[in-house]
Amino acid sequence: MKWQQLEECIEEKRKELNDLAKEVGLKDRRVLTKSMELDRLLNKYSDWKYSYRRQQSVLQSSQIQEKQHELVLSY
């Protein structure tokens, strides 16, 4: 699932949850189930975002190390 698709799924699920809660009330079991579905999507989003940031951090660190290595070799 792509980043944009995941964001769209989250927004759709949030709308479904809000509509259902208005229709049947917050204490209905279906609202809890829908909320759990939204939680799963949000967790995916969070995991993806964390792993992406971590990957970017590793790439930056690697680039810095390469530059440091080049400087050492130039002396």
Order of alpha helices (4+ residues) and beta strands (2+ residues): alpha-alpha
